[in-house]
C-alpha cells in the first residue's frame, strides 16, 4: 500500500484484507462446527506457511511489505482502525465507531473500549494520531489516507476520539482506514520496531528472517482467541510451501496457487479452500508522456491482443475468471453492463498503425516470481502479443529490485493485488492523479472528477452514476490490462478449523481459527 500492505498492500502481495474477523461476528470462517465437533476448542499451535523472499523482509508496519509472510505477522500483532467484513465492506476494529460531518470532510473515530498494547498500556487517541501521522509521512501515505494533507489534519479529541479532516468530501473514508492503519505506541523509535508492542490478537514471541512465532494475547479487546500460538514459516516458492504441507511440516499453505491445488486435490487428508475472484494480476502500461504506451490507442491495442480465456485456462489452470480491465470486480457497484472486451488482432494492428507504434522494437515486460502465475502470465502474454506484431521480451527481476526500481516508474510490467476491493478503493489508491501508488502514471481530469463526485455523496443514485462513469473511463483508457481474476487458494490439513473465507487479505484473519 505502502503498496504491499494494501497489496497483501491490499493485497500486493499481496502480499493483501487482513486481520481477524471482528468480535461482532461479521467475519466469515469455515468449519466452525464440523462433523462431530461441538465447537471451537482452545489450545494448540497453528503452523502456517506464507510466501516471501529474504531480500524483501521488513518489520515496519508502515513500510513497504513485499512479503506476504511479513504482512501476516504484522496484521496479527498490530490492529488497524477498521477491517474488511463479510456483510459490509468495512467493519469496526480498533475504531469501534465513526461518524462524519455534514459535508463528509471531517470524520470522528471512537476507539474500542478496553483496547491495550501488549505491554498493558491503554491505547489512547494520541497513539492513534501519532501512528496515522507516521503513516501519512511515508512515501505512499497519501494513497492510504487520501485527502489528508498534513499532520494538522489528524488530531485527538480527548483520550478516546480521533478526528481526521480531508480536504474533499469522502463518503468512503472509513474504507481507507483498513489494511494499513496499523497503530503503534506513540514515539516508538524506528530502531525498536522489532520489539514494539501491538494491540492485536497475538503477541510476537520471536522473529527470524521472515519466519515468526506468535502467542495468544489473552487480554485482546476483540474477543476470545482460541489458538495458543501461530508459527509462520516463510517460503520463497509456492511449490516449496506445498511440499512442506504434504510432508506434515506445516498445517496451512496460504495462497498456494493452482498447481499446488491440483496436486493436493488427490489427497484426502488435505482440504483445498478456494476463494473465487480473489486476486488481480494486471499488466501495467505507463501512460505518462515519453512512454511507448502513452497513446491510448496503443493501450487499447494491447488489451485487444490478449486472449483472456487462454490466460485463465493456462496461467490459472482454470482457477479464475476472465476480467474486463476494470479493477474492483468484487464491488456490488461493478459495471456489469460494460461490454466484455474480447480478442481482435485486426483492430489491434489497425490501432498500432494509426498510432505509429514502432513494431521494429522489442519491448521489455518486467515481472517477478512473487506469486504463483505472475511470471507465467507475462510469458504467455508475450507469445500472444506477437500475433499482433508486437515483440515482447519478458524480464524477470528479483522482488526487492522490482519494488524499489520498477514499480510505479516502469513502462511495462506486471503487478498484483491480493485483495479484490471496491472500485473506489482502487481508484483512490492507484488511478487518481495524486495517488501515491499511481502505478501507471495516469492523469485524467475526467476520471479524477468522477472519483470526486462518487466520494462526495451518500446518495445512492448519484453515487451509482458517478461510479459508472468512473468505470467507463477506466475501461476505455486507463493503463491497466486486467485480463483475469485469480482464485485465492489455501491448503490445510483436516484438523484446522475456523479458517477465514473472506477474499484477499481476509485470509490472514486467523484469530477465529482452532485445531480439532
Buried (B, 14 or more C-beta within 10 A) or exposed (E): BBBBBBBBBBBBBBBBBBBBBBBEEBBBBBBEEEEEEEEBBEEBBBBBBBBBBEEBBBBBBBBBBBBBBBBBBBBBBBBBBBBBBBEEBBBBBBBBEBEBEEEBBBBBBBBBEEBBBBEEEEBBBBBBBBBBBBBBEBEBBBBBBBBBEEBEBBBBEEEBBBBBBBEEBBBBBBBBBBBBBBBBBBEBEEEEBEEBBBBBBBBBEEBEEBBBBBBBBEEBBBBEBBBBBBBBBBBBBBBEBBBBBBEEEBBBBBBBBBBBBBBBEEEEEBBBBBBBBBBBBBBBBBBBEEBBBBBBBBBBBBBBBBBBEBBBBBBBBEBBBBBBBBBBBBBEBBBEEBEEBEBBBEBBBBBBEEBEBEBEEEBBBBBBBBBBBBBBBBBBBBEBBEEBBBEBEBBBBBBBBBBBEBBBEBBBBBBBBBBBBBBBBBBBBBBBEEBBBBBBBBBBEEBBBBBBBBBBBEEEEEBEBBBBBBBBBBBBBBBBBBBBBBBBBBBBBBEBBBBBBBBBBBBBBBBBBBBB
